[in-house]
Amino acid sequence: MIDLSLTEEQRLLEQSVREWAAREVAPFIRDNDRRHHFDRERILGGMAKLGLLGVSVPQEYGGAGMGYVEYVTTIDELSRIDGSVGIIVAAHTSLCSNHIFLAGNETQKKKYVSKLATGEYIGAWGLTEPSSGSDAGSARMSAVRKGGNWVLNGTKTFITNGHYADVLVVIAVTDRAAHTHGLSAFVVEKDTKGFRPGKKENKLGLRASDTAELIFEDCVLPAENLLGKEGDGFIDAMRVLDGGRISIAALSLGMAQGAYEAALKYSKQRKQFGKPISDFQAIQWKLADMATEIDAARLLTMRSASMKDAGMKTTLESSMAKLYASEVAVRCANESVQIHGGYGFIKDYPAEKFYRDVKLCTIGEGTSEVQRLVIARQLLRD
Ligand SMILES: Cc1cc2nc3c(=O)[nH]c(=O)nc-3n(C[C@H](O)[C@H](O)[C@H](O)COP(=O)(O)OP(=O)(O)OC[C@H]3O[C@@H](n4cnc5c(N)ncnc54)[C@H](O)[C@@H]3O)c2cc1C
């Protein structure tokens, strides 16, 4: 028998994240969502104390020394309560920290990863630009060598944690003629002259997370801020996204579960025609489909996380998990609103917020169309 159950230690982690999120996140969700408020003190401070900002980072770099299964469990539990918290941790960990951990030299890992893992620093990761999203290889931001330094010019867009990040990883063109082999990654500290966060996006959902423009105007970086080899930035970014897409699958899973649980509870309380609406077969079938699809999404997500923990390449499996889980989350949030009827449209109930929040999952870190491209490419490779 294939054992897909969590170990005792993993269950304990799941339980402690669940309890912490119910206590520290849930009471403030509506207010943070309404005010578009990034609750750095309470939420990030609390997660740092619990070690949730470096779950999968080795202990020698300040992390908890656990694996991706534990990291996915954490994102899933946080997102069950509030997807905004899930995406903040996902961008910080699986994108920023992971890129430095994967491509950085020992000095960079000691200098940045250890502070990111303990929560002393907040991280962000910038690949997307105003004119290059799905086609990330066509990025325009430039990095030109001048003396012993690099000079960065350009704009990144839609960057999670952009206003609050202490350290950012960005991808820029170092050799335009070499196309995707001419892109390189750089670490930028927030106070570097020539760098500033720009427009704060006013979003449909995940409003308690920050999404920002990053502006670079003659931003001078010392040579040692090049991350990985010159020209390897795009390839490394794709490797980072193999892990990042598992994060978005976990974010989707958490929100799908939250939307399902809200619908299940409501269906037992709400009476029409003299009985709970859960007595109607139409509602039962919706609940049955939601629970089945969430379970299938969880299996795909956990498979890719455990493959990553085993050191295997997960390009195909990460994309399958991200594609399926995000589309399941959108369907579940839609059905949750439907089961709530008119109350699903009202902000007093959680269904409305899940409905707005989940849509990001079919877009961020590669749209559903791009996931299908990646999957098909892998299938047709041989
Ligand atoms: C809330 C939020 C947070 C984000 N956080 C980050 C972050 O932290 N870091 C970061 O770098 N980026 C981030 N992003 C950017 C995100 O990854 C991009 O929005 C996404 O990759 C899509 O790019 P685009 O928006 O430019 O859409 P486009 O690429 O312009 O796509 C538009 C449409 O065309 C489709 N399309 C494009 N190419 C093809 C094709 N070849 N075949 C079929 N269909 C195609 C797409 O699927 C989509 O439906 C974030 C975005 C949001 C909204």
Ligand as a Chemical Component Dictionary entry (heavy atoms), coordinates in Angstrom:
data_LIG
# 
_chem_comp.id                   LIG 
_chem_comp.type                 NON-POLYMER 
_chem_comp.pdbx_formal_charge   0 
_chem_comp.three_letter_code    LIG 
# 
loop_
_chem_comp_atom.comp_id 
_chem_comp_atom.atom_id 
_chem_comp_atom.alt_atom_id 
_chem_comp_atom.type_symbol 
_chem_comp_atom.charge 
_chem_comp_atom.model_Cartn_x 
_chem_comp_atom.model_Cartn_y 
_chem_comp_atom.model_Cartn_z 
_chem_comp_atom.pdbx_ordinal 
LIG C1  C1  C 0 -1.572 38.923 -7.251  1  
LIG C2  C2  C 0 -0.412 38.604 -8.160  2  
LIG C3  C3  C 0 0.810  38.283 -7.593  3  
LIG C4  C4  C 0 1.930  38.025 -8.427  4  
LIG N1  N1  N 0 3.155  37.806 -7.857  5  
LIG C5  C5  C 0 4.252  37.737 -8.670  6  
LIG C6  C6  C 0 5.561  37.688 -8.103  7  
LIG O1  O1  O 0 5.734  37.680 -6.872  8  
LIG N2  N2  N 0 6.639  37.656 -8.954  9  
LIG C7  C7  C 0 6.483  37.681 -10.315 10 
LIG O2  O2  O 0 7.500  37.649 -11.010 11 
LIG N3  N3  N 0 5.245  37.711 -10.876 12 
LIG C8  C8  C 0 4.136  37.761 -10.083 13 
LIG N4  N4  N 0 2.875  37.833 -10.649 14 
LIG C9  C9  C 0 2.744  37.852 -12.099 15 
LIG C10 C10 C 0 2.128  36.577 -12.677 16 
LIG O3  O3  O 0 3.022  35.509 -12.577 17 
LIG C11 C11 C 0 1.687  36.898 -14.121 18 
LIG O4  O4  O 0 0.560  37.748 -14.018 19 
LIG C12 C12 C 0 1.372  35.655 -14.932 20 
LIG O5  O5  O 0 2.533  34.907 -15.200 21 
LIG C13 C13 C 0 0.673  35.983 -16.265 22 
LIG O6  O6  O 0 1.367  36.973 -16.967 23 
LIG P1  P1  P 0 0.540  38.247 -17.569 24 
LIG O7  O7  O 0 -0.253 38.796 -16.421 25 
LIG O8  O8  O 0 1.501  39.141 -18.222 26 
LIG O9  O9  O 0 -0.458 37.629 -18.589 27 
LIG P2  P2  P 0 -0.165 37.356 -20.166 28 
LIG O10 O10 O 0 1.088  36.574 -20.307 29 
LIG O11 O11 O 0 -0.284 38.621 -20.922 30 
LIG O12 O12 O 0 -1.373 36.410 -20.534 31 
LIG C14 C14 C 0 -2.679 36.891 -20.926 32 
LIG C15 C15 C 0 -3.492 35.693 -21.380 33 
LIG O13 O13 O 0 -2.892 35.111 -22.540 34 
LIG C16 C16 C 0 -2.652 33.727 -22.310 35 
LIG N5  N5  N 0 -1.438 33.303 -23.018 36 
LIG C17 C17 C 0 -0.211 33.897 -23.018 37 
LIG N6  N6  N 0 0.664  33.196 -23.729 38 
LIG C18 C18 C 0 -0.002 32.112 -24.204 39 
LIG C19 C19 C 0 0.351  30.996 -25.010 40 
LIG N7  N7  N 0 1.600  30.827 -25.496 41 
LIG N8  N8  N 0 -0.605 30.073 -25.284 42 
LIG C20 C20 C 0 -1.859 30.228 -24.804 43 
LIG N9  N9  N 0 -2.257 31.255 -24.033 44 
LIG C21 C21 C 0 -1.344 32.185 -23.740 45 
LIG C22 C22 C 0 -2.519 33.606 -20.814 46 
LIG O14 O14 O 0 -2.735 32.270 -20.366 47 
LIG C23 C23 C 0 -3.578 34.578 -20.337 48 
LIG O15 O15 O 0 -4.834 33.964 -20.383 49 
LIG C24 C24 C 0 1.755  38.051 -9.836  50 
LIG C25 C25 C 0 0.502  38.337 -10.379 51 
LIG C26 C26 C 0 -0.575 38.631 -9.576  52 
LIG C27 C27 C 0 -1.898 38.978 -10.208 53 
# 
loop_
_chem_comp_bond.comp_id 
_chem_comp_bond.atom_id_1 
_chem_comp_bond.atom_id_2 
_chem_comp_bond.value_order 
_chem_comp_bond.pdbx_ordinal 
LIG C1  C2  SING 1  
LIG C2  C3  SING 2  
LIG C2  C26 DOUB 3  
LIG C3  C4  DOUB 4  
LIG C4  N1  SING 5  
LIG C4  C24 SING 6  
LIG N1  C5  DOUB 7  
LIG C5  C6  SING 8  
LIG C5  C8  SING 9  
LIG C6  O1  DOUB 10 
LIG C6  N2  SING 11 
LIG N2  C7  SING 12 
LIG C7  O2  DOUB 13 
LIG C7  N3  SING 14 
LIG N3  C8  DOUB 15 
LIG C8  N4  SING 16 
LIG N4  C9  SING 17 
LIG N4  C24 SING 18 
LIG C9  C10 SING 19 
LIG C10 O3  SING 20 
LIG C10 C11 SING 21 
LIG C11 O4  SING 22 
LIG C11 C12 SING 23 
LIG C12 O5  SING 24 
LIG C12 C13 SING 25 
LIG C13 O6  SING 26 
LIG O6  P1  SING 27 
LIG P1  O7  DOUB 28 
LIG P1  O8  SING 29 
LIG P1  O9  SING 30 
LIG O9  P2  SING 31 
LIG P2  O10 DOUB 32 
LIG P2  O11 SING 33 
LIG P2  O12 SING 34 
LIG O12 C14 SING 35 
LIG C14 C15 SING 36 
LIG C15 O13 SING 37 
LIG C15 C23 SING 38 
LIG O13 C16 SING 39 
LIG C16 N5  SING 40 
LIG C16 C22 SING 41 
LIG N5  C17 SING 42 
LIG N5  C21 SING 43 
LIG C17 N6  DOUB 44 
LIG N6  C18 SING 45 
LIG C18 C19 SING 46 
LIG C18 C21 DOUB 47 
LIG C19 N7  SING 48 
LIG C19 N8  DOUB 49 
LIG N8  C20 SING 50 
LIG C20 N9  DOUB 51 
LIG N9  C21 SING 52 
LIG C22 O14 SING 53 
LIG C22 C23 SING 54 
LIG C23 O15 SING 55 
LIG C24 C25 DOUB 56 
LIG C25 C26 SING 57 
LIG C26 C27 SING 58 
# 
